[in-house]
Amino acid sequence: MPIPAAVTNVLVRLLNASAQHLGERLAQAFGGKSSNAPFLLEQVKLDPRYLEAQIEYLKRKQARQKELLHLSTAKVDARIALQEQELQDRRELSLLQRELLRELQESEIQIKLNEIQVLWHKDTWFSNLSLPDTEQILQRQQHRFLLLVSPPRISKDCPDSLHNNLQIELRKVGEFLNNNYPVYNKLRAVEFYSDYFKDSISDIDVKRLQQILAIVPTAIIYSDISDYEVNLRVGFWGWQNDQVFLLPTLAWNWEKVQEELEASGYGQKESLRTIREVIVTIHKLLAAFLADAYYLYIDPHYEVQLFELDSELEREWIKPYIKVIKQIQQQQREIYQQELKKLALVEAERREEEALKQKAQKWKCVNTLAGHSNWVCAVAISPDGKMLASSSSDSTVKLWNLLTGEEVCTFKGHLERVDSVTFSLDGMTLASSSSDNSVKLWNLRTEREICTITGNISRVFPIIISPDRKEGKNEDKTIKLWDLTMGQDIRPLNGNSNRGFAPVLSPDGETIAASGEDNAIALWNLNTGQEIPPLLGHSRWVNAVAFSPDGKMLATASVDETIKLWDWKTRQEICTLTGHSHWVNSVTFSADGKMLASGSMDRTIKLWNLKTGQEIRTISGHAGGVISVTMSPDGKTLVSGSTDGIIKIWRIN
């Protein structure tokens, strides 16, 4: 005989309110701040084995998504096969997670076992199980959810039918869990005891039990039945939770239900049997809900069993719990998707870093150019990547075929050391600046000098900037801008006369940066000619500066043996690169902005990953200090000039 609608409606309302409240408290117990679960799960997520498995899963998932895009809707079998592969991958991840959780749990068990000895003998215990039995629960070789059902506390005024039969029938909860959440199932194991307690328990007993079983996620269902009402309660805690959550789930007037059943034609015996069935069914529903909620909070891939149980449980009763479970599932999946996106980014960065390391190992010296008779002070590559210019302390500038290493010509005319060389943007003109306070422009097609500009000159083209690099020989000690197409001084830049060595122009042509003797990096706004407050951080003078290709970063090389990277617009130091054992003389960015090369008086060139700030290779080969390094526009050629008078050309395979 069906249960009257009036009875069912009351139960549904009670269950609905109970489900929502229980869901909120479970979030605190299994995933909230009061639980250690998030920390423990983070430990699992950071385990190299889990990270590797996650990355492999991500790769396969992305491959499946691509394959699905190319599958027609008619290829049903192929789509199903891909879905099965996805499901299998998720299950394998879940199994690994459970195993890692078990490993973490093992490390805590011995501590808890020692505590139990004291707690157990300190007070009269309320368990049917002995101390060894309880210790055995803790030492199970599998991660699982523990669920205990206490004998109900039944009023003496209740019918004998409840006294004599309800506790026996509650064992059906165990049968239900064994069928749907078997303890041998590694993904949704529930260990159940209906006879753990000697007698009915209260809230204080639940708190006492938590002291013993804190390392096992546990839920306890216990109830009080008066002469007219059933009060069901749930106590639970997450793994190593510091707090026990106690929650009344519902208060149900069984006496009124009995009256309605008998009014509908039920006999007294039959109505009491139905009431007992309702109580047992609610126990099953709560047990399933608690188990599913726990596993969902630790595993977004968990396959919810409650969705499959509408044939065993009343469909209308189960609906509010399914609603809450779906909310938890959606929330956990959203969190997981964000984590997966972060993992994808981290993996992409790791692959990029690994690729950069592998690429760094492929640089080989393919040519050694000997032609200068003294230090090679500067090297520069033409915009088309075909020509190389070098300047030297021997007062000459040389032009080389970068591809063959052949010397094309030698430009003579400077009286002293030639400090820098720069190609024009069209590659037709070369500018060289010297310690003789002159800049010479050379026509590369005719191999002749175009003109000489005297004054305070250096190496930025088509705007040249220079301080007087001979102390006490220039009266105004200013930094000037020159229009090389006209050979005219435009205007001086205002600022400290001790700054202005090795000036460089930002990619957008609006800012000039230069090093100086006062350990600072000077900056000027090219439109106004006004100096921007300098960047401070080096402990000795700065030898060289370089802008990144996108203009956002500035690299500085110093006599203090370090390189600093700056977000020069915000004036923040990003990081300091250490590794050289002598002055750092030169820095240059790769064309893609991912790598930095530095040259030092320690005779080495170092390659750096700009994203991580890590050194990825040290290149040796020069017999003297490396004064200048530069990279080709395609990023495949690196050129270095040294105090040994040698130029080396390095190429990547």
C-alpha positions as CSV (number, residue, x, y, z in Angstrom):
1,M,0.0,0.0,0.0
2,P,1.5,3.4,-1.0
3,I,2.4,5.9,1.6
4,P,-0.2,8.7,1.7
5,A,0.8,12.0,-0.1
6,A,0.4,14.0,3.1
7,V,3.1,11.9,4.8
8,T,5.4,12.1,1.8
9,N,5.0,15.9,1.4
10,V,5.9,16.5,5.1
11,L,9.0,14.3,4.7
12,V,10.1,16.0,1.5
13,R,9.9,19.4,3.1
14,L,11.9,18.2,6.1
15,L,14.5,16.5,3.9
16,N,14.9,19.6,1.7
17,A,15.7,21.8,4.6
18,S,18.0,19.2,6.1
19,A,19.9,18.7,2.8
20,Q,20.7,22.4,2.3
21,H,21.8,22.8,5.9
22,L,23.9,19.7,5.9
23,G,25.5,20.7,2.6
24,E,26.7,24.0,4.1
25,R,28.2,22.4,7.1
26,L,29.9,19.7,5.1
27,A,31.7,22.4,3.1
28,Q,33.2,23.6,6.3
29,A,34.1,20.1,7.5
30,F,35.6,18.7,4.3
31,G,36.7,21.7,2.5
32,G,36.7,24.8,4.8
33,K,39.2,26.7,6.8
34,S,38.6,24.6,9.9
35,S,39.7,21.5,8.1
36,N,43.2,20.3,7.3
37,A,41.9,18.7,4.2
38,P,42.8,21.5,1.8
39,F,46.4,21.5,3.1
40,L,46.6,17.7,2.8
41,L,45.1,17.8,-0.7
42,E,47.7,20.5,-1.6
43,Q,50.4,18.1,-0.5
44,V,49.0,15.5,-2.9
45,K,48.8,18.0,-5.7
46,L,52.4,18.9,-5.2
47,D,53.6,15.3,-5.2
48,P,55.8,14.9,-8.3
49,R,53.9,11.6,-9.1
50,Y,50.6,13.4,-9.1
51,L,51.9,16.4,-11.0
52,E,53.3,14.1,-13.7
53,A,50.0,12.2,-13.9
54,Q,48.0,15.4,-14.1
55,I,50.2,16.7,-16.9
56,E,49.9,13.4,-18.9
57,Y,46.1,13.5,-18.4
58,L,46.1,17.1,-19.6
59,K,48.0,16.2,-22.7
60,R,45.7,13.3,-23.5
61,K,42.6,15.4,-22.8
62,Q,43.8,18.1,-25.2
63,A,44.5,15.5,-27.8
64,R,41.0,14.0,-27.4
65,Q,39.4,17.5,-27.7
66,K,41.3,18.1,-31.0
67,E,40.2,14.7,-32.3
68,L,36.6,15.3,-31.3
69,L,36.6,18.6,-33.3
70,H,37.4,16.6,-36.5
71,L,35.0,13.8,-35.9
72,S,31.6,14.0,-37.6
73,T,28.5,13.4,-35.6
74,A,28.0,10.2,-37.5
75,K,31.0,8.6,-36.0
76,V,29.3,7.6,-32.8
77,D,31.5,4.7,-31.9
78,A,34.6,6.9,-32.1
79,R,33.1,9.5,-29.9
80,I,32.1,6.9,-27.3
81,A,35.6,5.5,-27.4
82,L,37.0,8.9,-26.6
83,Q,34.6,9.4,-23.8
84,E,35.6,6.0,-22.4
85,Q,39.2,7.0,-22.6
86,E,38.5,10.2,-20.7
87,L,36.6,8.3,-18.0
88,Q,39.4,5.8,-17.6
89,D,42.0,8.6,-17.3
90,R,40.0,10.3,-14.6
91,R,39.6,7.0,-12.7
92,E,43.4,6.4,-12.8
93,L,44.0,9.9,-11.5
94,S,41.5,9.3,-8.7
95,L,43.2,6.0,-7.8
96,L,46.6,7.7,-7.6
97,Q,45.1,10.4,-5.4
98,R,43.7,7.8,-3.0
99,E,47.0,6.0,-2.8
100,L,48.9,9.2,-2.1
101,L,46.3,10.2,0.6
102,R,46.8,6.8,2.2
103,E,50.6,7.3,2.2
104,L,50.2,10.7,3.9
105,Q,47.8,9.1,6.4
106,E,50.3,6.4,7.3
107,S,52.8,9.0,8.5
108,E,50.2,10.2,11.1
109,I,48.9,6.8,12.3
110,Q,51.7,5.9,14.7
111,I,51.4,9.2,16.5
112,K,47.7,8.7,16.9
113,L,48.2,5.1,18.1
114,N,50.4,6.3,20.9
115,E,47.7,8.9,21.8
116,I,45.0,6.2,21.8
117,Q,46.7,4.2,24.5
118,V,46.4,7.1,26.9
119,L,42.9,8.1,25.9
120,W,41.4,4.6,26.0
121,H,42.6,3.8,29.5
122,K,41.8,7.3,30.8
123,D,38.0,6.8,30.8
124,T,35.3,4.2,30.5
125,W,34.9,3.7,26.8
126,F,31.6,3.3,25.0
127,S,32.6,1.0,22.1
128,N,31.8,-2.6,21.6
129,L,35.2,-2.9,19.9
130,S,38.3,-3.5,21.9
131,L,41.3,-1.2,21.8
132,P,43.1,-3.5,19.2
133,D,39.9,-3.5,17.1
134,T,39.8,0.3,17.1
135,E,43.6,0.4,16.3
136,Q,42.9,-1.9,13.4
137,I,40.4,0.6,11.9
138,L,43.1,3.2,11.9
139,Q,45.6,0.9,10.2
140,R,43.5,-0.1,7.2
141,Q,45.6,-0.2,4.1
142,Q,43.2,1.9,2.0
143,H,41.9,5.4,2.1
144,R,38.2,5.3,3.0
145,F,35.3,7.1,4.6
146,L,34.1,5.7,8.0
147,L,30.4,5.7,8.7
148,L,29.0,4.7,12.1
149,V,25.3,4.3,13.1
150,S,24.5,4.4,16.8
151,P,21.7,2.4,18.3
152,P,18.8,4.8,18.6
153,R,17.8,6.1,22.0
154,I,14.1,5.0,22.2
155,S,11.8,6.3,24.9
156,K,10.2,3.7,27.1
157,D,6.8,5.1,26.0
158,C,7.4,4.0,22.4
159,P,5.7,0.9,21.1
160,D,7.5,-2.4,21.5
161,S,7.7,-2.6,17.7
162,L,10.3,0.2,17.7
163,H,12.2,-1.2,20.7
164,N,12.4,-4.7,19.3
165,N,13.0,-4.2,15.6
166,L,14.5,-0.9,14.7
167,Q,18.1,-1.6,15.7
168,I,18.0,-4.9,13.8
169,E,16.6,-3.2,10.7
170,L,19.2,-0.5,10.8
171,R,21.7,-3.2,9.8
172,K,20.2,-2.9,6.3
173,V,22.1,0.4,6.0
174,G,25.3,-1.8,6.0
175,E,23.9,-4.0,3.3
176,F,23.0,-0.9,1.3
177,L,26.5,0.6,1.6
178,N,28.1,-2.8,0.9
179,N,26.2,-2.9,-2.4
180,N,26.9,0.7,-3.5
181,Y,30.0,1.8,-1.6
182,P,31.8,-1.4,-0.9
183,V,34.9,-1.1,1.2
184,Y,37.0,-2.9,-1.4
185,N,36.2,-0.2,-4.0
186,K,39.2,2.0,-4.0
187,L,37.3,5.0,-5.3
188,R,34.3,5.2,-3.0
189,A,35.1,2.9,-0.1
190,V,32.8,3.3,3.0
191,E,33.7,1.3,6.1
192,F,30.4,0.8,8.0
193,Y,29.7,-0.3,11.6
194,S,26.2,-0.5,13.0
195,D,27.4,-2.2,16.2
196,Y,30.4,-0.1,17.1
197,F,28.7,1.5,20.1
198,K,27.5,-0.4,23.1
199,D,24.5,1.9,23.6
200,S,23.0,5.0,22.1
201,I,25.3,8.0,22.2
202,S,25.1,11.8,22.6
203,D,27.0,14.8,21.2
204,I,29.7,14.5,23.9
205,D,30.4,11.0,22.8
206,V,30.9,12.0,19.2
207,K,33.5,14.6,20.4
208,R,35.2,12.0,22.5
209,L,35.4,9.6,19.5
210,Q,36.9,12.3,17.3
211,Q,39.9,12.3,19.6
212,I,40.5,8.7,18.7
213,L,39.6,8.6,15.0
214,A,40.7,12.2,14.0
215,I,42.9,10.9,11.1
216,V,40.0,9.1,9.5
217,P,37.2,11.1,7.8
218,T,34.1,10.0,9.7
219,A,30.3,10.5,9.9
220,I,28.1,9.2,12.7
221,I,24.3,9.0,12.5
222,Y,22.5,8.8,15.8
223,S,18.9,9.4,16.8
224,D,16.5,10.0,19.7
225,I,13.0,8.7,19.5
226,S,10.5,10.1,21.9
227,D,6.9,8.9,22.3
228,Y,5.9,11.1,19.3
229,E,9.0,12.4,17.4
230,V,12.2,11.1,15.7
231,N,15.2,13.4,16.0
232,L,18.0,12.4,13.7
233,R,21.5,13.9,14.2
234,V,24.8,13.7,12.3
235,G,28.3,14.3,13.7
236,F,31.2,14.4,11.3
237,W,34.7,15.6,10.7
238,G,37.1,15.6,7.8
239,W,40.6,14.2,7.8
240,Q,42.6,15.5,10.8
241,N,39.8,18.1,11.3
242,D,40.2,20.1,14.4
243,Q,36.5,20.6,14.8
244,V,33.6,18.2,15.1
245,F,30.4,19.3,13.3
246,L,27.2,18.3,15.0
247,L,24.0,18.9,13.1
248,P,20.3,18.0,13.8
249,T,19.1,16.9,10.3
250,L,15.3,16.6,10.9
251,A,12.6,16.3,13.6
252,W,9.8,14.1,12.3
253,N,6.5,13.5,14.1
254,W,6.1,9.8,13.7
255,E,3.0,9.6,15.9
256,K,1.1,11.9,13.5
257,V,2.3,9.8,10.6
258,Q,1.0,6.7,12.3
259,E,-2.4,8.3,12.7
260,E,-2.5,9.3,9.0
261,L,-1.4,5.8,7.9
262,E,-4.1,4.2,10.0
263,A,-6.6,6.6,8.7
264,S,-5.6,5.6,5.2
265,G,-6.3,1.9,6.0
266,Y,-3.0,0.7,7.5
267,G,-3.2,-1.5,10.5
268,Q,-1.2,-0.6,13.6
269,K,1.5,-3.3,12.9
270,E,1.7,-2.3,9.3
271,S,1.9,1.5,10.1
272,L,4.7,1.0,12.6
273,R,6.6,-1.2,10.1
274,T,6.3,1.6,7.6
275,I,7.6,4.1,10.1
276,R,10.6,1.9,10.7
277,E,11.2,1.6,7.0
278,V,11.1,5.4,6.6
279,I,13.7,5.8,9.4
280,V,16.0,3.1,7.9
281,T,15.6,4.7,4.4
282,I,16.5,8.1,5.8
283,H,19.6,6.6,7.3
284,K,20.5,5.1,3.9
285,L,19.9,8.5,2.2
286,L,22.1,10.3,4.7
287,A,24.8,7.7,4.5
288,A,25.0,7.9,0.7
289,F,24.8,11.7,0.7
290,L,27.6,12.0,3.3
291,A,29.9,9.6,1.4
292,D,29.3,11.2,-2.0
293,A,29.8,14.7,-0.5
294,Y,33.1,13.7,1.1
295,Y,34.5,12.1,-2.0
296,L,33.4,15.0,-4.2
297,Y,35.2,17.5,-1.9
298,I,38.5,15.6,-2.3
299,D,38.1,14.5,-5.9
300,P,36.4,16.5,-8.7
301,H,36.5,13.3,-10.9
302,Y,34.4,11.3,-8.4
303,E,31.5,9.5,-9.9
304,V,28.5,10.3,-7.7
305,Q,26.6,7.2,-6.7
306,L,23.5,9.0,-5.4
307,F,22.5,9.7,-9.0
308,E,22.1,5.9,-9.5
309,L,20.1,5.1,-6.4
310,D,16.6,6.4,-7.2
311,S,15.5,2.8,-7.7
312,E,16.6,1.9,-4.1
313,L,15.5,5.2,-2.4
314,E,12.3,7.1,-2.7
315,R,12.7,9.4,-5.8
316,E,11.1,12.4,-4.2
317,W,13.0,12.0,-1.0
318,I,16.4,11.9,-2.8
319,K,15.8,15.0,-5.0
320,P,16.9,17.7,-2.4
321,Y,20.1,15.7,-1.7
322,I,20.8,15.3,-5.4
323,K,20.3,19.1,-5.8
324,V,22.9,19.8,-3.1
325,I,25.3,17.2,-4.5
326,K,25.1,18.8,-8.0
327,Q,25.9,22.1,-6.4
328,I,29.0,20.7,-4.7
329,Q,29.9,18.9,-8.0
330,Q,29.6,22.1,-10.0
331,Q,31.6,24.0,-7.5
332,Q,34.4,21.5,-7.3
333,R,34.6,21.1,-11.1
334,E,34.9,24.9,-11.5
335,I,37.7,24.9,-9.0
336,Y,39.4,22.0,-10.7
337,Q,39.1,23.7,-14.2
338,Q,40.8,26.7,-12.8
339,E,43.5,24.5,-11.3
340,L,43.8,22.7,-14.6
341,K,44.3,26.0,-16.4
342,K,47.0,27.0,-14.0
343,L,48.6,23.6,-14.5
344,A,48.5,24.1,-18.2
345,L,50.2,27.4,-17.9
346,V,52.8,26.0,-15.5
347,E,53.4,23.1,-17.9
348,A,53.7,25.4,-20.9
349,E,56.3,27.5,-18.9
350,R,58.1,24.3,-17.9
351,R,58.3,23.1,-21.5
352,E,59.4,26.5,-22.6
353,E,62.1,26.6,-19.9
354,E,63.2,23.1,-20.9
355,A,63.2,24.1,-24.6
356,L,65.3,27.1,-23.7
357,K,67.8,25.0,-21.8
358,Q,68.1,22.6,-24.7
359,K,68.4,25.4,-27.1
360,A,71.2,27.0,-25.0
361,Q,73.2,23.8,-25.2
362,K,73.2,24.0,-29.0
363,W,75.2,27.2,-29.3
364,K,78.5,26.3,-31.0
365,C,81.4,28.5,-32.1
366,V,81.4,28.4,-35.9
367,N,84.0,31.0,-36.6
368,T,86.8,32.9,-34.9
369,L,87.8,36.3,-36.5
370,A,91.3,37.5,-35.9
371,G,92.1,40.9,-37.4
372,H,92.2,43.5,-34.7
373,S,95.5,44.1,-33.0
374,N,94.0,45.1,-29.6
375,W,90.9,44.8,-27.5
376,V,87.6,44.4,-29.4
377,C,85.4,47.1,-27.7
378,A,82.1,46.6,-29.6
379,V,80.4,44.4,-32.1
380,A,77.1,45.1,-34.0
381,I,75.1,43.1,-36.5
382,S,73.3,44.7,-39.5
383,P,69.5,44.7,-39.5
384,D,69.5,42.1,-42.3
385,G,71.8,39.8,-40.3
386,K,74.4,39.6,-43.0
387,M,77.1,42.0,-41.9
388,L,79.1,42.4,-38.7
389,A,80.9,45.5,-37.6
390,S,83.5,45.6,-34.9
391,S,85.5,48.4,-33.2
392,S,88.7,48.2,-31.3
393,S,91.3,49.8,-29.1
394,D,93.5,49.7,-32.2
395,S,91.5,52.7,-33.4
396,T,89.9,50.9,-36.3
397,V,86.5,49.7,-37.3
398,K,86.2,46.5,-39.3
399,L,83.3,45.2,-41.5
400,W,82.8,41.4,-41.8
401,N,80.7,39.1,-43.8
402,L,78.8,37.4,-40.9
403,L,77.9,34.3,-42.8
404,T,81.4,33.5,-44.1
405,G,83.6,35.3,-41.5
406,E,85.5,37.1,-44.3
407,E,86.8,40.6,-43.6
408,V,85.1,43.1,-46.0
409,C,87.0,46.2,-45.2
410,T,88.8,48.2,-42.5
411,F,87.7,51.8,-41.7
412,K,90.5,54.0,-40.4
413,G,90.4,57.6,-39.2
414,H,89.8,57.6,-35.5
415,L,92.8,58.7,-33.4
416,E,92.0,56.7,-30.3
417,R,90.0,53.7,-29.0
418,V,86.7,53.2,-30.9
419,D,84.2,52.5,-28.2
420,S,81.1,51.6,-30.2
421,V,79.6,50.9,-33.6
422,T,76.0,51.1,-34.8
423,F,74.2,50.3,-38.1
424,S,71.6,52.6,-39.5
425,L,68.1,51.1,-39.7
426,D,68.5,50.7,-43.5
427,G,71.9,49.0,-43.0
428,M,73.6,51.4,-45.4
429,T,75.4,53.5,-42.9
430,L,77.7,52.7,-40.0
431,A,78.4,55.1,-37.1
432,S,81.4,54.7,-34.9
433,S,82.2,56.7,-31.7
434,S,85.6,57.1,-30.3
435,S,87.5,58.3,-27.2
436,D,88.9,61.0,-29.5
437,N,85.5,62.8,-29.0
438,S,84.3,62.1,-32.5
439,V,81.6,60.2,-34.4
440,K,82.4,59.1,-37.9
441,L,79.7,58.0,-40.4
442,W,80.7,55.5,-43.0
443,N,79.0,54.6,-46.3
444,L,78.9,50.9,-46.4
445,R,78.3,50.7,-50.2
446,T,81.3,52.9,-51.1
447,E,83.3,52.0,-48.0
448,R,84.2,55.7,-47.5
449,E,83.8,58.1,-44.6
450,I,80.7,60.3,-45.0
451,C,81.5,62.9,-42.3
452,T,83.0,63.4,-38.9
453,I,81.0,64.9,-36.0
454,T,83.1,66.2,-33.1
455,G,82.0,66.8,-29.6
456,N,80.3,64.6,-27.1
457,I,79.4,61.5,-29.2
458,S,78.5,57.9,-28.6
459,R,76.7,55.0,-30.2
460,V,72.9,55.3,-30.7
461,F,71.7,55.6,-34.3
462,P,70.2,57.6,-35.9
463,I,70.3,59.7,-32.7
464,I,73.7,59.7,-31.1
465,I,74.3,60.4,-27.4
466,S,77.6,61.0,-25.7
467,P,79.2,62.3,-22.6
468,D,82.8,63.4,-22.5
469,R,84.5,60.1,-21.7
470,K,87.8,61.9,-21.0
471,E,87.8,63.4,-17.5
472,G,88.5,67.1,-17.4
473,K,88.7,67.7,-21.1
474,N,85.2,68.9,-21.8
475,E,84.1,72.1,-20.2
476,D,80.3,71.8,-20.6
477,K,80.2,68.0,-19.7
478,T,76.8,67.7,-21.3
479,I,75.0,64.9,-23.2
480,K,73.9,66.0,-26.6
481,L,71.5,64.8,-29.3
482,W,72.7,64.8,-32.9
483,D,70.7,64.5,-36.1
484,L,73.1,62.5,-38.1
485,T,71.3,63.2,-41.4
486,M,72.3,66.8,-41.0
487,G,75.4,66.4,-38.8
488,Q,74.0,68.9,-36.4
489,D,73.7,69.2,-32.6
490,I,70.0,69.3,-31.8
491,R,70.1,70.0,-28.0
492,P,71.8,68.9,-24.8
493,L,70.1,66.5,-22.4
494,N,69.8,67.9,-18.9
495,G,71.2,65.8,-16.1
496,N,74.1,64.5,-14.0
497,S,77.4,64.8,-15.9
498,N,78.6,61.6,-14.4
499,R,75.9,59.6,-16.2
500,G,75.7,58.8,-19.9
501,F,78.0,55.9,-20.7
502,A,76.8,53.4,-23.2
503,P,73.4,55.1,-23.9
504,V,70.7,53.1,-25.6
505,L,67.4,54.1,-27.1
506,S,64.1,52.4,-26.2
507,P,62.3,50.5,-29.0
508,D,59.6,53.2,-29.2
509,G,62.2,55.9,-29.6
510,E,61.0,58.0,-26.6
511,T,63.4,57.1,-23.8
512,I,67.1,57.0,-23.5
513,A,68.9,55.0,-20.8
514,A,72.5,55.2,-20.0
515,S,75.0,53.9,-17.4
516,G,77.3,56.0,-15.3
517,E,80.1,56.2,-12.8
518,D,77.8,57.0,-9.9
519,N,76.3,53.4,-9.9
520,A,73.0,54.7,-11.3
521,I,71.1,54.1,-14.5
522,A,70.1,57.5,-16.0
523,L,66.9,57.9,-18.0
524,W,65.8,60.7,-20.2
525,N,62.5,61.6,-21.9
526,L,63.6,62.2,-25.4
527,N,60.6,64.4,-26.2
528,T,61.4,66.9,-23.5
529,G,65.1,66.3,-22.9
530,Q,64.4,66.1,-19.2
531,E,66.1,63.5,-17.0
532,I,63.8,61.0,-15.3
533,P,64.9,60.0,-11.7
534,P,67.6,57.4,-12.0
535,L,67.4,53.7,-11.2
536,L,69.5,52.8,-8.1
537,G,70.6,49.4,-7.0
538,H,74.1,48.5,-8.2
539,S,76.9,48.9,-5.7
540,R,79.5,49.9,-8.4
541,W,79.4,51.7,-11.7
542,V,77.3,50.3,-14.5
543,N,79.0,49.3,-17.7
544,A,76.1,48.6,-20.0
545,V,72.3,48.9,-20.4
546,A,69.9,47.2,-22.8
547,F,66.2,47.5,-23.5
548,S,64.1,44.3,-24.1
549,P,62.5,44.0,-27.6
550,D,59.1,45.0,-26.2
551,G,60.7,48.0,-24.3
552,K,59.2,46.9,-21.0
553,M,62.4,45.6,-19.4
554,L,65.8,47.1,-18.9
555,A,68.9,45.0,-18.3
556,T,72.0,46.5,-16.6
557,A,75.5,45.1,-16.3
558,S,77.8,46.3,-13.6
559,V,81.3,46.2,-12.2
560,D,79.7,44.7,-9.1
561,E,79.6,41.4,-11.1
562,T,75.8,41.4,-11.3
563,I,73.1,41.9,-13.9
564,K,69.9,43.6,-12.8
565,L,66.5,43.4,-14.6
566,W,64.2,46.4,-14.2
567,D,60.6,47.3,-14.9
568,W,61.9,50.8,-15.6
569,K,58.5,52.4,-16.0
570,T,57.4,51.4,-12.5
571,R,61.0,51.8,-11.3
572,Q,60.9,48.4,-9.7
573,E,63.9,46.0,-9.7
574,I,62.6,42.6,-11.0
575,C,65.6,40.5,-10.0
576,T,69.4,40.3,-9.8
577,L,71.3,37.7,-11.9
578,T,74.4,36.5,-10.2
579,G,77.0,34.0,-11.5
580,H,79.8,36.0,-13.1
581,S,83.0,36.3,-11.1
582,H,84.3,39.5,-12.6
583,W,82.9,42.8,-14.1
584,V,80.0,42.3,-16.4
585,N,80.6,44.4,-19.5
586,S,77.8,43.8,-21.9
587,V,74.2,42.5,-22.1
588,T,72.0,41.7,-25.0
589,F,68.4,40.4,-25.4
590,S,67.4,37.7,-27.8
591,A,64.9,38.8,-30.5
592,D,62.0,37.0,-28.8
593,G,62.8,38.5,-25.4
594,K,63.1,35.2,-23.7
595,M,66.8,35.0,-23.2
596,L,69.6,37.4,-22.1
597,A,73.3,37.0,-23.0
598,S,76.0,38.7,-20.9
599,G,79.7,39.1,-21.4
600,S,82.2,39.4,-18.5
601,M,85.8,40.0,-17.7
602,D,85.7,36.5,-16.2
603,R,86.2,35.4,-19.9
604,T,82.7,33.8,-20.2
605,I,79.4,34.5,-21.8
606,K,76.4,33.5,-19.8
607,L,72.9,32.8,-21.1
608,W,69.9,33.5,-18.8
609,N,66.2,32.5,-18.8
610,L,64.5,35.9,-18.3
611,K,61.2,34.4,-17.0
612,T,62.9,32.5,-14.2
613,G,66.1,34.5,-13.8
614,Q,68.1,31.3,-13.9
615,E,71.4,30.8,-15.7
616,I,70.9,28.2,-18.4
617,R,74.4,28.0,-19.8
618,T,78.0,29.3,-19.5
619,I,79.9,29.6,-22.8
620,S,83.7,29.6,-22.6
621,G,86.2,30.1,-25.4
622,H,87.9,33.5,-25.1
623,A,91.3,33.9,-23.7
624,G,90.5,37.4,-22.4
625,G,87.5,39.2,-20.9
626,V,84.4,39.5,-23.0
627,I,83.8,43.2,-23.7
628,S,80.8,43.1,-26.0
629,V,78.0,40.6,-27.0
630,T,75.2,41.0,-29.5
631,M,72.6,38.8,-31.1
632,S,71.3,38.7,-34.7
633,P,67.7,39.7,-35.5
634,D,66.7,36.1,-36.1
635,G,68.1,35.0,-32.7
636,K,70.3,32.3,-34.3
637,T,73.7,34.1,-34.1
638,L,75.6,35.4,-31.1
639,V,78.8,37.5,-31.6
640,S,81.3,38.3,-28.8
641,G,84.3,40.6,-28.8
642,S,87.1,40.2,-26.3
643,T,90.2,41.8,-24.8
644,D,92.1,39.0,-26.5
645,G,91.5,40.9,-29.8
646,I,89.3,38.0,-31.1
647,I,85.7,38.0,-32.3
648,K,83.8,34.8,-32.0
649,I,80.7,33.9,-33.9
650,W,78.4,31.4,-32.2
651,R,75.4,29.8,-33.9
652,I,72.6,27.5,-32.8
653,N,72.0,24.3,-34.7
